[in-house]
Amino acid sequence: MRKETFLLEIGTEEIPARFIGPALAQLEKNARTALEEARLTWGEICTFGTPRRLALLVEGLPERQEDLSEQKKGPARKAAFDTAGGPTKAALGFARSQGVTVEQFIVQTVDGVEYVFAEKQQAGEDVLAVLPQLCEGLIRSLSFPKPMFWHSKDIRFARPIRWLAALYGSAVIHFSFAGLAAGRITAGHRFLAPGPLALSDAAAYLSTMEGQFVLVEPDRRRREIVRQVEQAALSLGGRTVVDQELLLEVANLVEYPKAVVGKFAAEFLEIPQEVLITAMRAHQRYFPVFEEKGNLLPYFIAISNGTRDEYLDNVRAGNERVLRARLADARFFFAEDRKQALADYVVKLDEIVFLEPLGTMRKKTERLQRLCGSLSQEAGLSKEESETVERAALLAKADLLTQMVCEFPELQGTMGMHYARLSGESEAVARAVAEHYAPRHAADFPAETLPGAILAVADKMDTLAACFGLGLIPSGSQDPYALRRSALGVVATILAHSLSVPLNRLCQIALAGLSAEITRPVDEVAREMEEFLLQRVRFLFAEKSLRYDVIDAALAAKNSDLPGLLSRANLLQSKLDTPELTRILTPFTRAGNLTRGRLASIVLPQLFISPAEEELYRAAKQAAAIIELAAAQGDLPAVFAALAPLSGPIEGFFSAVMVMAEDEAVKENRLALLSYVRDLFLVLGDLGKIVQ
């Protein structure tokens, strides 16, 4: 059967860069579903996109659908034929409804009963008869965050559609959408190849468009941008660091990238480097240029949309003019902000509301100071480190009132660091102020310094406590206060610095400063916060390739902090499928099953009747002494080793003793003994959760 390439191109007005990637993912997914439902096989599916077009290319599409063989179940054979073998009214009616004869019936057994079936064959249609409806359906299936209406209220798309090209091989796929008839006409680059262009064949789409100065492949544009930017930076005696987020955006802003080198006055280099980089990357979509040591050079690289060489000077001058104005503003803000010490801004934090019922940023700052004091004590910080944290907590939010942060909100914390240094604060305080927002996003790292880590945890825990206390808990995809990110940041920071603060204790400390303001029971809020944090713990542990059952087992460990829980999970995972783990799993399971949900109670040796009870108690006491010391020292392998000798005494206990004795006191004492043994194992975790 003949196979050809199928092309669908949707030509539009300029689509926002952030829409293109998700739209292409949808287009590929929906195309696979549509082709499968249409009984069409294919070789390879590719999607392409630029600001002016979204395209689908399917290779190896056959000229006809696959034939359809369908069976319809009819009456039971007994009801379909009489005793003489002739068809009954039921059989004749079924045959008539299915368009077959009685002679075409086939008999199949279903659940022990014979039924007649009508088998119908439907020949596959010509692909050119199938594709029009499929193309229209694909266009309608695409969704966008903010679609537009233009032709009618029944039709919406990212931006108005201006042309449709649809080909199967060299043949046009005829259909209409939004008042447009699909054909073979497309458009080249808006400036370098204006005017309509006729596509001869779908298979030649990529090469034809490249000849018209349109690189339809996003990956190709990204590679070309990286090549040009790196080459331009080298020509300036510098280098560039290609920010991937910026690269993705810029590649979807152009159809034919052309690097343009610009320059700014060296005097602007007196402004903190982060300000210049933010102005270039986030606000102007430029690539900054660095010297070998990492300092900025007074150059930038912009990506234009295929600018002709004769117009490059005009484009360069325009970009330089825009950046010059923005940097001049930044220099003014920097000068104005420095007229006051950073600490002088703290009193003005009453002007910024944190959360309506909980007061202002000044109140939050006061809570941060108290919370940092408690956390510093819990984490065992030195006097000098504690003083650093307390001072950094006072200054942490002060830069929110500076003109620079008002203009560049993404620089909060960073500008606080610079202004702290200029105000004479210690380097440790300045760094902690900068680090307390870390990690800022999924790819970011936790705070590097210990004071910064304590302040980061305190800030995020205060936000979590405030929101949970007011019932502002994330649900589904709704998380307006970014609490999931805050919780992940707390967990990542604690693990990075091995902070020995159990989660339940952390929640209690955070809520202590809010008990008078929040409207919900504090104990209930603390439990919800702890579970919310544990969900993030599970996520981060799973990212470390730990098994789900091992994670569950470790998280059930008694009296452990996060670093301890991670160590337990790593130890248990390392013991999977080993005889050592099997040897302690069985006795733990037997003891755990009988004492599930039971609290520990005092064991009374005078109530022992069997020597097996005495033997188990003696072995447990010996193990407990070792386990207590080893756990305090963080020596978990020693804890694991101390549990192994309990296997024999536990087996002996169950062989010789009826736990549920008629004497209530004896029964309770035996359960207390098993609970005592169970709790020794729980130092490592709930081993019963491990799947063997």
C-alpha positions as CSV (number, residue, x, y, z in Angstrom):
1,M,0.0,0.0,0.0
2,R,1.3,3.5,-0.9
3,K,2.4,5.6,2.0
4,E,2.9,9.4,2.1
5,T,3.7,12.2,4.5
6,F,0.8,14.1,6.0
7,L,1.2,17.8,6.9
8,L,-1.1,20.1,8.8
9,E,0.2,23.7,9.3
10,I,-1.9,26.3,11.3
11,G,-0.7,29.8,10.4
12,T,-1.5,32.4,13.0
13,E,-0.8,35.9,14.3
14,E,2.1,36.0,16.8
15,I,1.6,33.3,19.4
16,P,3.1,34.1,22.9
17,A,6.3,32.2,23.4
18,R,5.1,30.4,26.5
19,F,2.1,28.9,24.6
20,I,4.1,27.1,21.9
21,G,5.8,24.2,23.8
22,P,2.6,23.1,25.6
23,A,0.6,23.4,22.3
24,L,3.0,21.2,20.4
25,A,2.9,18.6,23.1
26,Q,-0.9,18.6,22.9
27,L,-0.8,18.4,19.1
28,E,1.4,15.3,19.1
29,K,-0.6,13.5,21.8
30,N,-4.0,14.3,20.2
31,A,-2.7,13.4,16.8
32,R,-1.7,9.9,18.0
33,T,-5.1,9.4,19.5
34,A,-6.9,10.7,16.4
35,L,-4.9,8.5,14.0
36,E,-5.5,5.5,16.1
37,E,-9.2,6.1,16.3
38,A,-9.2,6.6,12.6
39,R,-7.6,3.2,12.1
40,L,-4.5,4.8,10.4
41,T,-1.0,3.5,11.1
42,W,2.0,5.8,10.9
43,G,5.8,5.8,10.9
44,E,6.9,8.9,12.8
45,I,5.0,11.9,14.2
46,C,6.8,15.3,14.6
47,T,5.5,18.7,15.7
48,F,7.0,22.1,14.9
49,G,6.2,25.6,16.0
50,T,7.2,29.2,15.6
51,P,5.5,32.4,16.7
52,R,3.5,32.3,13.4
53,R,2.7,28.6,13.0
54,L,2.0,25.3,14.6
55,A,2.7,22.3,12.4
56,L,2.2,18.5,12.5
57,L,4.1,16.2,10.2
58,V,3.3,12.4,10.1
59,E,5.5,10.2,8.0
60,G,4.4,6.8,6.5
61,L,0.7,7.4,6.5
62,P,-1.1,4.7,4.3
63,E,-3.5,5.7,1.5
64,R,-6.4,3.9,3.1
65,Q,-7.7,3.1,6.6
66,E,-7.4,-0.5,7.9
67,D,-10.5,-2.6,7.3
68,L,-12.8,-3.0,10.2
69,S,-14.1,-6.4,11.3
70,E,-16.9,-6.1,13.9
71,Q,-19.0,-8.7,15.6
72,K,-22.5,-8.0,17.1
73,K,-23.9,-10.4,19.6
74,G,-27.5,-11.6,19.0
75,P,-29.9,-14.0,20.7
76,A,-29.0,-17.3,22.2
77,R,-28.8,-20.1,19.7
78,K,-31.8,-21.9,21.3
79,A,-33.9,-18.7,20.7
80,A,-32.5,-18.1,17.2
81,F,-33.5,-21.5,15.7
82,D,-36.4,-23.8,16.2
83,T,-36.3,-27.5,16.8
84,A,-36.3,-28.1,13.0
85,G,-33.2,-25.9,12.6
86,G,-35.2,-23.0,11.0
87,P,-34.6,-19.4,12.0
88,T,-37.0,-17.9,14.4
89,K,-38.5,-14.3,14.3
90,A,-35.7,-13.3,16.7
91,A,-33.0,-14.5,14.4
92,L,-34.6,-12.9,11.3
93,G,-35.1,-9.6,13.1
94,F,-31.5,-9.6,14.3
95,A,-30.2,-10.4,10.8
96,R,-32.3,-7.6,9.3
97,S,-31.1,-5.1,11.9
98,Q,-27.4,-5.9,11.1
99,G,-27.7,-6.1,7.4
100,V,-26.7,-9.8,7.1
101,T,-28.3,-13.1,6.2
102,V,-29.0,-15.9,8.7
103,E,-26.5,-18.0,6.8
104,Q,-23.8,-15.5,7.7
105,F,-24.3,-16.0,11.4
106,I,-21.5,-17.5,13.4
107,V,-22.0,-19.2,16.8
108,Q,-19.8,-18.5,19.8
109,T,-20.0,-19.7,23.5
110,V,-20.2,-17.0,26.1
111,D,-20.3,-18.0,29.8
112,G,-21.3,-21.6,28.8
113,V,-24.2,-20.4,26.5
114,E,-24.1,-20.5,22.7
115,Y,-25.1,-17.2,21.0
116,V,-25.4,-16.2,17.4
117,F,-23.2,-13.3,16.2
118,A,-23.4,-11.2,13.1
119,E,-19.9,-10.5,11.6
120,K,-19.7,-7.3,9.6
121,Q,-16.8,-6.2,7.4
122,Q,-16.3,-2.5,6.8
123,A,-13.7,-1.6,4.1
124,G,-11.3,1.2,5.1
125,E,-11.9,4.6,3.5
126,D,-9.5,6.6,1.3
127,V,-7.2,8.6,3.6
128,L,-8.2,11.8,1.8
129,A,-11.8,11.2,2.9
130,V,-10.7,10.7,6.5
131,L,-8.2,13.5,7.0
132,P,-10.4,16.5,6.6
133,Q,-12.5,15.7,9.7
134,L,-9.3,14.6,11.6
135,C,-7.6,18.0,10.8
136,E,-10.5,20.0,12.0
137,G,-10.8,17.9,15.1
138,L,-7.1,18.4,15.9
139,I,-7.3,22.2,15.6
140,R,-10.3,22.3,17.9
141,S,-8.6,20.0,20.4
142,L,-5.8,22.5,21.2
143,S,-6.4,24.5,24.4
144,F,-4.6,27.6,25.6
145,P,-4.4,29.6,28.8
146,K,-6.0,32.7,27.3
147,P,-7.6,31.9,23.9
148,M,-9.1,34.5,21.6
149,F,-12.3,34.8,19.7
150,W,-12.2,36.4,16.3
151,H,-14.4,34.6,13.7
152,S,-17.2,33.4,15.9
153,K,-17.7,32.5,19.6
154,D,-17.6,28.9,18.7
155,I,-14.0,29.2,17.6
156,R,-11.2,30.0,19.8
157,F,-7.4,29.7,19.5
158,A,-4.2,31.2,21.0
159,R,-4.3,34.0,18.3
160,P,-6.4,34.4,15.1
161,I,-5.7,31.8,12.5
162,R,-4.7,33.4,9.1
163,W,-4.0,30.4,6.9
164,L,-4.3,26.6,6.8
165,A,-2.0,24.3,4.8
166,A,-2.8,20.6,4.7
167,L,-1.2,18.0,2.4
168,Y,-1.1,14.3,2.0
169,G,2.0,13.9,-0.2
170,S,1.4,16.4,-2.9
171,A,-2.4,16.3,-2.6
172,V,-4.4,19.0,-0.8
173,I,-6.6,17.9,2.1
174,H,-9.8,19.9,1.6
175,F,-11.5,21.2,4.7
176,S,-12.6,24.6,6.1
177,F,-12.2,26.1,9.5
178,A,-12.8,29.6,10.9
179,G,-13.8,30.8,7.4
180,L,-10.5,29.6,5.9
181,A,-10.2,26.9,3.2
182,A,-7.2,24.6,3.7
183,G,-4.8,24.4,0.8
184,R,-1.1,24.3,-0.1
185,I,-0.4,28.0,0.5
186,T,1.8,28.9,3.5
187,A,3.9,32.0,4.3
188,G,7.6,32.4,4.6
189,H,9.5,34.8,7.0
190,R,7.5,38.0,7.6
191,F,10.4,40.2,6.5
192,L,12.9,38.1,4.7
193,A,10.5,36.2,2.4
194,P,7.1,38.0,2.6
195,G,4.2,36.9,0.5
196,P,2.4,33.6,-0.1
197,L,4.3,30.4,-0.8
198,A,3.0,27.2,-2.4
199,L,4.1,23.9,-0.9
200,S,4.7,21.2,-3.5
201,D,4.9,18.2,-1.2
202,A,4.5,17.5,2.5
203,A,7.8,15.7,2.7
204,A,9.6,18.8,1.5
205,Y,8.1,21.0,4.2
206,L,11.2,21.5,6.4
207,S,13.6,22.2,3.5
208,T,11.0,24.5,1.8
209,M,10.5,26.6,4.9
210,E,14.2,26.9,5.6
211,G,14.6,28.2,2.1
212,Q,12.1,30.9,3.1
213,F,14.1,31.8,6.2
214,V,11.9,29.9,8.6
215,L,13.4,27.3,10.9
216,V,10.3,25.5,12.1
217,E,12.1,23.1,14.4
218,P,12.4,24.6,17.9
219,D,15.4,22.5,18.7
220,R,17.1,23.7,15.6
221,R,16.5,27.3,16.5
222,R,17.8,26.7,20.0
223,R,21.0,25.1,18.7
224,E,21.5,28.0,16.3
225,I,21.0,30.6,19.0
226,V,23.5,28.8,21.3
227,R,26.0,28.7,18.4
228,Q,25.7,32.3,17.5
229,V,25.7,33.6,21.1
230,E,28.8,31.6,22.0
231,Q,30.5,32.7,18.8
232,A,29.6,36.4,19.5
233,A,30.8,36.2,23.1
234,L,34.2,34.7,22.0
235,S,34.6,37.5,19.5
236,L,34.3,40.0,22.4
237,G,37.0,38.2,24.4
238,G,34.4,36.8,26.8
239,R,32.0,33.9,27.4
240,T,28.3,33.5,28.1
241,V,26.3,31.3,30.3
242,V,23.2,30.2,28.3
243,D,20.2,30.3,30.7
244,Q,18.0,27.5,29.6
245,E,14.7,29.2,30.5
246,L,15.8,32.3,28.5
247,L,16.9,30.1,25.6
248,L,13.5,28.4,25.5
249,E,11.7,31.7,25.5
250,V,13.9,33.5,22.9
251,A,13.8,30.5,20.5
252,N,10.0,30.8,20.5
253,L,10.1,34.5,19.8
254,V,11.8,34.2,16.4
255,E,11.6,32.2,13.2
256,Y,15.1,32.8,12.0
257,P,17.5,33.8,14.8
258,K,20.2,36.4,14.2
259,A,22.5,37.4,17.0
260,V,23.1,41.2,17.5
261,V,25.9,42.4,19.8
262,G,25.3,45.5,21.8
263,K,27.2,47.6,24.3
264,F,26.4,49.6,27.4
265,A,28.5,52.2,29.3
266,A,31.1,50.7,31.6
267,E,30.0,53.0,34.4
268,F,26.9,50.9,34.8
269,L,29.2,48.0,36.0
270,E,29.2,49.8,39.4
271,I,25.7,48.6,39.9
272,P,25.5,45.1,41.5
273,Q,26.0,42.5,38.9
274,E,22.7,40.7,39.7
275,V,20.8,43.9,38.7
276,L,22.5,44.1,35.3
277,I,21.9,40.4,34.6
278,T,18.2,40.6,35.7
279,A,17.7,43.7,33.5
280,M,19.2,42.0,30.5
281,R,17.8,38.5,30.9
282,A,14.4,38.9,32.6
283,H,13.4,42.2,31.2
284,Q,15.1,42.5,27.8
285,R,15.7,38.8,26.9
286,Y,19.4,39.5,26.2
287,F,22.4,37.2,26.9
288,P,25.0,38.9,29.1
289,V,28.7,38.5,28.4
290,F,31.2,37.6,31.1
291,E,35.0,37.7,31.4
292,E,36.9,34.5,32.4
293,K,36.6,35.2,36.1
294,G,32.9,35.6,35.9
295,N,32.6,39.4,36.0
296,L,30.3,41.1,33.6
297,L,31.7,42.8,30.5
298,P,29.8,45.9,29.1
299,Y,28.2,43.9,26.3
300,F,25.1,42.0,25.6
301,I,23.8,39.7,22.8
302,A,20.3,40.1,21.6
303,I,18.5,37.7,19.2
304,S,16.6,39.4,16.4
305,N,14.2,37.8,14.0
306,G,16.4,37.4,11.0
307,T,17.4,41.0,10.6
308,R,19.1,41.8,7.3
309,D,22.8,42.9,7.6
310,E,22.0,46.4,6.4
311,Y,19.6,46.9,9.3
312,L,21.7,45.5,12.1
313,D,23.1,48.9,13.2
314,N,19.5,50.2,13.6
315,V,18.5,47.1,15.6
316,R,21.6,47.3,17.8
317,A,21.1,51.0,18.5
318,G,17.5,50.4,19.5
319,N,18.4,47.6,21.9
320,E,21.2,49.7,23.4
321,R,18.8,52.6,23.9
322,V,16.2,50.5,25.7
323,L,18.8,48.9,28.0
324,R,20.5,52.2,28.7
325,A,17.2,53.7,30.0
326,R,16.6,50.7,32.2
327,L,20.1,50.7,33.6
328,A,19.9,54.4,34.3
329,D,16.8,53.8,36.3
330,A,18.6,51.1,38.2
331,R,21.6,53.3,39.0
332,F,19.2,56.0,40.3
333,F,17.4,53.4,42.5
334,F,20.7,52.1,43.8
335,A,21.9,55.6,44.8
336,E,18.6,56.5,46.5
337,D,18.4,53.2,48.4
338,R,21.9,53.7,49.8
339,K,21.0,57.0,51.5
340,Q,19.7,54.9,54.4
341,A,21.2,52.0,56.2
342,L,19.3,48.7,55.6
343,A,18.2,48.6,59.3
344,D,16.5,52.0,58.8
345,Y,13.9,50.3,56.5
346,V,12.8,47.8,59.2
347,V,10.6,50.2,61.0
348,K,8.8,50.9,57.7
349,L,7.8,47.2,57.3
350,D,4.5,48.1,59.0
351,E,3.6,49.5,55.5
352,I,3.5,46.1,54.0
353,V,0.7,43.6,54.9
354,F,1.8,40.0,55.2
355,L,-1.5,38.2,55.6
356,E,-4.5,40.3,56.5
357,P,-5.5,38.8,59.9
358,L,-1.8,38.3,60.9
359,G,-0.6,41.9,60.5
360,T,2.4,43.3,58.6
361,M,5.9,42.3,57.6
362,R,7.1,44.0,60.7
363,K,5.1,41.5,62.8
364,K,6.5,38.7,60.6
365,T,10.0,40.0,61.3
366,E,9.4,39.8,65.0
367,R,8.2,36.2,64.7
368,L,11.2,35.4,62.6
369,Q,13.5,36.6,65.3
370,R,11.8,34.5,68.0
371,L,11.6,31.5,65.7
372,C,15.3,31.8,64.7
373,G,16.2,31.9,68.4
374,S,14.4,28.7,69.1
375,L,15.7,26.9,66.0
376,S,19.3,28.0,66.7
377,Q,19.0,26.5,70.2
378,E,17.4,23.3,68.8
379,A,20.1,22.9,66.2
380,G,23.0,23.6,68.6
381,L,24.4,26.8,67.0
382,S,27.2,28.6,68.6
383,K,26.7,32.0,70.3
384,E,28.2,33.8,67.3
385,E,26.1,31.9,64.8
386,S,23.0,32.5,66.9
387,E,23.7,36.3,66.9
388,T,24.3,36.2,63.2
389,V,20.9,34.5,62.6
390,E,19.1,36.9,64.9
391,R,20.5,40.0,63.2
392,A,19.8,38.5,59.7
393,A,16.2,37.8,60.8
394,L,15.8,41.5,61.7
395,L,17.1,42.6,58.3
396,A,15.7,39.8,56.1
397,K,12.6,41.6,54.8
398,A,14.0,45.2,54.9
399,D,14.9,45.4,51.2
400,L,11.2,44.9,50.3
401,L,10.9,48.7,50.8
402,T,13.8,49.7,48.6
403,Q,13.2,51.2,45.2
404,M,15.4,48.6,43.5
405,V,13.3,45.7,44.8
406,C,10.1,47.5,43.9
407,E,11.4,47.7,40.3
408,F,13.1,44.2,40.3
409,P,11.0,42.0,42.7
410,E,13.1,38.9,41.8
411,L,16.1,40.5,43.5
412,Q,14.6,40.5,47.0
413,G,17.1,39.1,49.3
414,T,19.9,39.6,46.8
415,M,19.7,43.4,47.2
416,G,19.3,43.0,50.9
417,M,22.7,41.3,50.9
418,H,24.3,44.2,49.0
419,Y,22.7,46.8,51.1
420,A,23.6,45.0,54.3
421,R,27.3,45.0,53.2
422,L,27.1,48.7,52.3
423,S,25.6,49.3,55.7
424,G,28.5,47.8,57.5
425,E,26.9,44.4,58.5
426,S,29.1,41.4,58.7
427,E,29.5,39.1,55.7
428,A,27.8,36.3,57.5
429,V,24.7,38.4,58.2
430,A,24.6,39.7,54.5
431,R,24.8,36.1,53.1
432,A,22.1,34.9,55.5
433,V,19.8,37.7,54.2
434,A,20.4,36.6,50.6
435,E,20.1,32.9,51.3
436,H,16.9,32.9,53.3
437,Y,14.8,32.7,50.1
438,A,16.7,29.6,49.0
439,P,15.8,27.4,47.3
440,R,13.8,29.8,45.1
441,H,12.7,27.2,42.6
442,A,12.9,23.5,41.9
443,A,16.4,23.7,40.3
444,D,17.8,25.9,43.0
445,F,20.0,24.8,45.9
446,P,19.4,25.3,49.6
447,A,21.2,27.9,51.6
448,E,24.9,27.2,51.9
449,T,25.7,28.8,55.3
450,L,24.2,27.5,58.5
451,P,22.8,30.9,59.6
452,G,21.2,31.2,56.1
453,A,19.7,27.7,56.5
454,I,18.2,28.5,59.9
455,L,16.7,31.7,58.6
456,A,15.4,30.0,55.4
457,V,13.7,27.3,57.4
458,A,12.2,29.8,59.9
459,D,10.9,32.1,57.1
460,K,9.2,29.2,55.3
461,M,7.9,27.6,58.4
462,D,6.3,30.9,59.6
463,T,4.5,31.2,56.2
464,L,3.3,27.6,56.4
465,A,2.1,28.0,60.0
466,A,0.3,31.3,59.2
467,C,-1.5,29.8,56.1
468,F,-2.4,26.5,57.7
469,G,-3.5,28.4,60.8
470,L,-5.9,30.4,58.7
471,G,-7.1,27.4,56.7
472,L,-5.3,28.5,53.5
473,I,-4.2,24.9,52.7
474,P,-3.3,23.9,49.1
475,S,-5.9,21.7,47.3
476,G,-5.5,20.1,43.9
477,S,-3.5,22.4,41.6
478,Q,-4.4,25.5,43.7
479,D,-1.5,26.7,45.7
480,P,-1.6,30.6,45.6
481,Y,0.9,31.0,48.5
482,A,3.4,28.5,47.0
483,L,3.2,26.4,50.2
484,R,4.3,23.2,48.4
485,R,7.5,24.9,47.3
486,S,8.1,26.3,50.8
487,A,7.7,22.8,52.3
488,L,10.1,21.3,49.8
489,G,12.5,24.1,50.7
490,V,12.2,23.3,54.4
491,V,12.9,19.6,53.9
492,A,15.7,20.2,51.4
493,T,17.5,22.7,53.7
494,I,17.2,20.5,56.8
495,L,18.6,17.5,54.9
496,A,21.4,19.6,53.3
497,H,22.6,20.8,56.8
498,S,21.6,17.7,58.8
499,L,19.6,19.8,61.2
500,S,18.5,17.7,64.2
501,V,15.0,19.1,64.6
502,P,12.1,16.6,64.3
503,L,9.2,17.8,62.1
504,N,6.6,17.7,64.9
505,R,8.9,19.9,67.1
506,L,9.5,22.2,64.1
507,C,5.7,22.7,63.6
508,Q,5.2,23.4,67.3
509,I,7.9,26.0,67.4
510,A,6.5,27.7,64.3
511,L,3.0,27.8,65.7
512,A,4.1,29.1,69.1
513,G,4.3,32.7,67.8
514,L,0.9,32.5,66.2
515,S,-1.3,30.9,68.7
516,A,-3.1,34.1,69.6
517,E,-3.8,35.1,66.0
518,I,-4.9,31.8,64.3
519,T,-8.5,30.7,64.4
520,R,-8.0,26.9,64.4
521,P,-6.9,24.5,67.2
522,V,-3.1,24.6,67.3
523,D,-2.7,20.8,67.8
524,E,-4.9,20.1,64.7
525,V,-2.9,22.6,62.6
526,A,0.4,21.1,63.8
527,R,-0.7,17.6,62.7
528,E,-1.8,18.9,59.3
529,M,1.5,20.8,58.8
530,E,3.6,17.7,59.8
531,E,1.7,15.5,57.3
532,F,2.1,18.2,54.6
533,L,5.9,18.2,55.2
534,L,6.0,14.4,55.3
535,Q,4.5,14.4,51.8
536,R,7.4,16.5,50.6
537,V,9.8,14.1,52.5
538,R,8.4,11.2,50.6
539,F,8.8,13.0,47.3
540,L,12.5,13.9,48.0
541,F,13.3,10.4,49.3
542,A,11.7,8.9,46.2
543,E,13.9,11.2,44.1
544,K,16.9,9.5,45.8
545,S,15.7,6.2,44.3
546,L,14.4,4.9,47.6
547,R,11.6,2.3,47.4
548,Y,8.1,3.4,48.5
549,D,7.8,0.7,51.1
550,V,11.3,1.5,52.5
551,I,10.3,5.1,52.8
552,D,7.1,4.2,54.7
553,A,9.0,1.9,57.0
554,A,11.7,4.6,57.8
555,L,9.1,7.4,58.3
556,A,7.5,5.3,61.1
557,A,10.8,5.4,63.1
558,K,10.4,6.6,66.7
559,N,11.9,10.0,67.8
560,S,13.9,10.7,64.7
561,D,14.7,13.9,62.8
562,L,14.9,14.1,59.0
563,P,18.6,13.2,58.6
564,G,18.0,10.2,60.8
565,L,15.0,9.2,58.8
566,L,17.0,9.4,55.6
567,S,19.8,7.3,57.1
568,R,17.3,4.7,58.2
569,A,15.8,4.5,54.7
570,N,19.2,4.2,53.1
571,L,20.2,1.4,55.6
572,L,17.0,-0.5,55.1
573,Q,17.2,-0.2,51.3
574,S,20.8,-1.6,51.4
575,K,19.6,-4.6,53.4
576,L,16.7,-5.5,51.0
577,D,16.8,-9.2,49.9
578,T,19.5,-10.0,52.4
579,P,19.4,-12.8,55.0
580,E,20.1,-10.3,57.7
581,L,16.8,-8.4,57.0
582,T,14.8,-11.6,56.6
583,R,16.1,-12.8,60.0
584,I,14.7,-9.8,61.8
585,L,11.5,-9.2,59.7
586,T,9.7,-12.3,60.8
587,P,10.1,-11.8,64.6
588,F,9.2,-8.2,64.2
589,T,6.1,-9.0,62.2
590,R,4.9,-11.5,64.9
591,A,5.5,-9.1,67.7
592,G,4.0,-6.2,65.8
593,N,0.8,-7.9,64.8
594,L,-0.1,-8.6,68.4
595,T,0.7,-5.1,69.7
596,R,-0.5,-2.9,66.8
597,G,-1.8,0.3,68.2
598,R,-0.8,-0.6,71.7
599,L,1.2,1.9,73.8
600,A,4.3,0.8,75.7
601,S,3.7,-0.2,79.3
602,I,5.9,-1.4,82.2
603,V,7.0,-5.0,82.0
604,L,6.8,-6.9,85.4
605,P,9.3,-9.7,85.5
606,Q,7.7,-11.2,88.6
607,L,4.7,-12.2,86.5
608,F,6.8,-14.3,84.1
609,I,5.8,-18.0,84.2
610,S,7.9,-19.5,81.4
611,P,11.7,-19.4,81.1
612,A,11.1,-18.2,77.5
613,E,9.6,-15.0,78.8
614,E,12.7,-14.5,81.0
615,E,15.0,-15.3,78.1
616,L,13.3,-12.8,75.8
617,Y,13.3,-10.1,78.4
618,R,17.0,-10.6,79.2
619,A,17.9,-10.5,75.5
620,A,15.7,-7.4,74.9
621,K,17.4,-5.5,77.8
622,Q,20.8,-6.3,76.5
623,A,19.8,-5.2,73.0
624,A,18.2,-2.0,74.4
625,A,21.4,-0.9,76.1
626,I,23.3,-1.3,72.8
627,I,20.6,0.3,70.7
628,E,20.2,3.3,72.9
629,L,23.9,4.2,72.8
630,A,24.2,3.4,69.1
631,A,21.1,5.4,68.1
632,A,22.4,8.4,70.1
633,Q,25.7,8.2,68.2
634,G,23.9,7.8,64.8
635,D,25.4,4.3,64.4
636,L,22.4,2.7,62.7
637,P,24.4,-0.4,61.5
638,A,25.1,-1.1,65.1
639,V,21.3,-0.8,65.9
640,F,20.6,-3.2,63.1
641,A,23.2,-5.7,64.3
642,A,21.8,-5.5,67.9
643,L,18.3,-6.6,66.7
644,A,19.5,-9.8,65.0
645,P,20.1,-11.7,68.3
646,L,16.5,-11.2,69.3
647,S,15.3,-13.5,66.5
648,G,15.9,-16.7,68.5
649,P,14.4,-15.6,71.8
650,I,11.3,-14.3,70.0
651,E,10.8,-17.6,68.2
652,G,11.3,-19.4,71.5
653,F,8.8,-17.2,73.2
654,F,6.1,-17.9,70.7
655,S,6.8,-21.6,70.7
656,A,6.6,-21.9,74.5
657,V,4.0,-19.2,75.5
658,M,0.3,-18.6,74.9
659,V,0.3,-14.8,74.8
660,M,-3.5,-14.5,75.3
661,A,-3.4,-16.3,78.7
662,E,-6.6,-16.6,80.7
663,D,-5.0,-14.7,83.6
664,E,-5.5,-11.1,82.6
665,A,-2.4,-9.8,84.4
666,V,-0.2,-12.4,82.8
667,K,-1.7,-11.6,79.3
668,E,-1.1,-7.9,79.8
669,N,2.4,-8.5,80.9
670,R,3.2,-10.6,77.9
671,L,1.8,-8.0,75.6
672,A,3.8,-5.3,77.4
673,L,6.9,-7.5,76.8
674,L,6.2,-7.8,73.1
675,S,5.5,-4.0,73.0
676,Y,8.9,-3.4,74.6
677,V,10.5,-5.6,71.9
678,R,8.5,-4.0,69.1
679,D,9.7,-0.5,70.2
680,L,13.3,-1.6,69.9
681,F,12.7,-2.4,66.2
682,L,10.8,0.8,65.7
683,V,14.1,2.7,66.3
684,L,14.8,1.7,62.7
685,G,11.3,1.9,61.5
686,D,8.1,-0.1,61.0
687,L,9.7,-3.1,59.3
688,G,6.3,-4.6,58.7
689,K,5.8,-2.1,55.9
690,I,8.6,-3.6,53.8
691,V,7.3,-5.7,50.9
692,Q,9.3,-8.9,50.4
